[in-house]
Amino acid sequence: MPRQSREEYVAGVLGQIDDFEERLGQLESDMESTGWDDIGDYRGQIEDLRVRLKAARAKSEELEAATNSVWPSLYEEMEEALLEVAGTIEDLALELAGVLPE
């Protein structure tokens, strides 16, 4: 299997970020469509995730321009950030599923 180029990796990262942003939009829409009053804490979590995704987008630009010497550390940082965001979104979705009215 051929090794993924940097450009392909960054394109994949941006695709994941787009998917995460779409999922956050769905969660927010679900909260608002229920008319549920107690969404303030969850809205704050969603906004925090959006800030983290914006930072990941900025980091993807760094990845594109990275020299060979810094690429490995930036790659690891990006992988950790994406895993953390994915887990946080999943945790939020599960939590909301348990508290949003049907």
Protein Blocks (a to p, Z undefined) as FASTA:
>chain_A
ZZddfklmmmmmmmmmmmmmmmmmmmmmmmmmnopablmlmmmmmmmmmmmmmmmmmmmm
mmmmpcfklmmmmmmmmmmmmmmmmmmmmmmmmmmmmmmcZZ
